[in-house]
């Protein structure tokens, strides 16, 4: 761990804090309005994620053809613009979509810069630190966003705007490593992107990593959206701050899993990650039986712990594969495309189901079963020995 990594961790904490604070600020705006239809919240989350899918052919090349520190700065300024639009009263569906554009730009640079800053044997550890920092930001940002927004939406948005800009300032102190890859012409970007994706997915190990990360985040986002409807029905929680506090248990679990992952699942034993995913699926099923807040928190903690153990090593493995092949930024963009497609489909399907009166308890049980089936599918042909 060197100075540049610590600066990256600071920038990541600030931007992730603001990312989560603005989500719960938007939720507070919707809940305070009281007239929004049942589908609005899932669509709000889905429209943010849709930016990752739509922009995937361009953001990877954008990150790999520029010093990634510059990309981090640009992405944070774009997020600040989205927060500013929300502050000015623009519909959250539009302004939050702009924040999504900035987030789509940010992700390939955030993960893609790690192989440039740390050696191979420190990559899982660095990923653990990034995930741990992100979870700490989720812990504090979600609660702060919900609490401040319940008091004053404009105060919350002003805080968020400032955090995005300070994160951009912090990124100016990260070393600017010259890019190794030339940016593709925009007209050729889509064809080039899918050629890169085809090459990346040609190995079983890479397919497991890409689809595994997509599975984790699809399940995590769907669960978070479901909890917004589940908590009022089962636990009688109705304030955005209370629901945000409930989701903290997932975040704490992921942080613990991220810390433990380098010792339990090193890159050389990636197959072990699938067992953590099975536990995550079973834990989601257990949530159906939770009828008090402390049981729900314990189950959500287990969901997060298993999720952290699952996603951190496969993230690191994918970054290493990409750094040695199509470029780390392009690799994260491909990963982002698949995981965001999964998240978009998951949120919009649940939004459609919610609009038709789907029971939130039954919805969570269905999610747990789907996770178990999906893990079996993506890990079926995972090799016993590491591919090159």
Buried (B, 14 or more C-beta within 10 A) or exposed (E): EEEBBEBBBBBBBBBBBBBBBBBBBBBBBBBEEEEBEBBBBBBBBBBBBBBBBBBBBBBBBBBBBBBBBBBBBBBBBBBBBBBBBBBEEBEBBEBBBBBBBBBBBBBBBBBBBBBBBBEEEBBBBBBBBBBBBBBBBBBBBBBBBBBBBBEEBEEBBBBBBBBBBBBBEBBEBBBEEEBEBEBBEEEEBEEBBBEBBEBBBEBBBBBBBBBBBBBBBBBBBBBBBBBBBBBBEBBEBEBBBBBBBBBBBBBBBBBBBBBBBBEBBBBEEBBBBBBBBBBBBBBBBBBBEBEEBEBBBBBBBBBBBBBBBBBBBBBBBBBBBBBEBBBBBBBBBBBBBBBBBBBBBBBBBBBEBBBEEBBBBEBBBBBBEBBBEBBEEBBEEBEEEEEE
